[in-house]
Amino acid sequence: MIYPIRLYGDPVLRSKSRAITDLTAPIQVPGFKPVLLERLAENMFDSMFEARGVGLAAPQIGLPIRMFVMAEYEDEEEEETHEGKKKPLRSRVKAQHVFINPRITPLAKKKDRSYTEGCLSIPGVYEEGVPRWRELNIQYHDLNGVEHSEDVEDYLARVMQHEYDHLEGKLFLDHLPPDILDEYRKDLAAMHRKARAYLKFLKERGE
Ligand SMILES: [Zn+2]
């Protein structure tokens, strides 16, 4: 199942997500059909691949719970040069991961600002200059409740920090100087209106 991705301006993107205490119980959130974690993760991957993303956090589909999914892909460049004909993203997946109740600890003081970042909830906005730890340790549970601790760096570390921010109600734009936001003022206002219209639609549908 593909979930609609919540847009900039939706309050769920600004809420601090709560921990998942029982990994075997269906996720119950008002306005959301109860769903088991395993199915939820599958749906989040479907939604992420459909939107051609590298990561997706639960708040981005309207669920303020501490979980995100992420994929590693092969041959990144090919997609750009393929004359508009994009291969199904799923065929390029090298690995996919589910992070439940993640905790992040930086392993070195050094921050890196050189990547261009974007967000499925803020379509069309890509900016470099977001400071992220270059190396970090992430502790999390997988879908089976097994606890993991992994050290990662560079690109993966960046994606994880971006997704982790979503669980704290933060967006990558928050890390950028306000004059950059001014450039996108109109686009952001349009997203805000769209986000509100979607919430109104959900309310009218009784969800
Ligand atoms: Zn994002």
Residues whose N, C-alpha, C, O or C-beta is under 5 A from the ligand:
A	BS01	ZN	G118 C119 L120
